[in-house]
Amino acid sequence: MSGTIIVGGGLAGAAAAARLAQGGERPLLLERSSGAHDKICGEFLSTEAQAHLAAIGFDLPRLGGAPIDRLRLVAGTRRIETRLPFRGVGVSRRILDEALLDHAVAAGAKAERGVAVRQIDGTALETSAGAIDAGRLLLATGKHDVRGVKRDTRGTIDGLIGFKQYFRVSARTTTALQQHIDVALFDGGYAGLQLVEGGIANLCLLVSRERYAAAGDWPTLFAELLREPHLRARLGDAQPMLDRPLTISGVPYGFVHRGDDGAYRLGDQAGVIPSFSGDGMSIALHSAAVAARAVLEGADAAAYHRRLRADIAAQIGRATWLQRFGWSRAGRAVLLAGLTLAPSSMARAAAWTRVSAPALARAGVA
């Protein structure tokens, strides 16, 4: 077999498949999961992400996402609130990814579910369904590396563990979270809390390995988090919806792909921005747009990555610097003091880590 093969059916893979199909190609997308599933993600769609979805004719409003246009930053008893310079939407990845994959298939892409890619050698793929040869390979496996094409993550932020849990929250908490995303800073980590469709609250947090080791397990860690006044007020009476939280470690925050292995890397395979920036989903969709345009124009993978780095490397670098600086107690104190004096600077910092309007235009997004 030859032609364009996309490995991974998440946001980046499905969006690239839709764009290629709309451009006259018939890519084959391989997705290891056989059905809808939850993923560790803040689930915040920025204005840029919404523009990418609109550009491929995807009907986002029908998913019933929660509007978000305000940011509330808390640390202990201190709280700063500001309006965001854009209007975001909270949508769960379980719902969004499935709808986007269906959209790609409706556009003319072919998708094979339940096919795991075990190893890649150039354009030769070893899969659970047998060997496949690709004319072009788009690698969109998210945070998961594939043997033979592992990312070079030296110099990135390491030693963090991510958790995600959905909650049914009280009417009082639902009202407090409407149109807001709450970011809580604490010793050894931070958490983001927002609504998604159906009035469900999504809690995502990052903690250091040391903080988790001191707690020993998730129930103890969560009980410690509820000692934080803001999180106790929001989640003290909430009901968890998953039997256990989703967990991931070793995410290379600050990673930007700079090699040339012949693959068009998308999403987290191309660059990983710290989650608090809220632009990870936008960058995934942006990489899909840039990659699809490169393929349709006949540009090779090396040229694609040069284009993409010009669009996202600075933003990832800025967000990574902010995460490193704000991780320590002293750094948090400085940030909070500055934001207290000028709350509007929080909105400017959010814009500082987003894909620029000229980059969106180059990718064919209005």
Secondary structure, 3 states (H helix, E strand, C coil): CCCEEEECCCHHHHHHHHHHHHCCCCCEEEECCCCCCCCCCCCEECHHHHHHHHHCCCCCHHHCCEEEEEEEEEECCEEEEEEEEEEEEECCHHHHHHHHHHHHHHHCCEEEECCCEEEEECCEEEECCEEEECCEEEECCCCCCCECCCCCCCCCECCEEEEEEEEECCHHHHHHHCEEEEEEEECCEEEEEEECHHHCEEEEEEEEHHHHHHHCCHHHHHHHHCCCHHHHHHHCCCEECCCCCEEEECCCECCECCCCCCCEECHHHCECCCHHHCCHHHHHHHHHHHHHHHHHHCCCHHHHHHHHHHHHHHHHHHHHHHHHHHHCHHHHHHHHHHHHHCCHHHHHHHHHCCCCHHHHHHCCCC
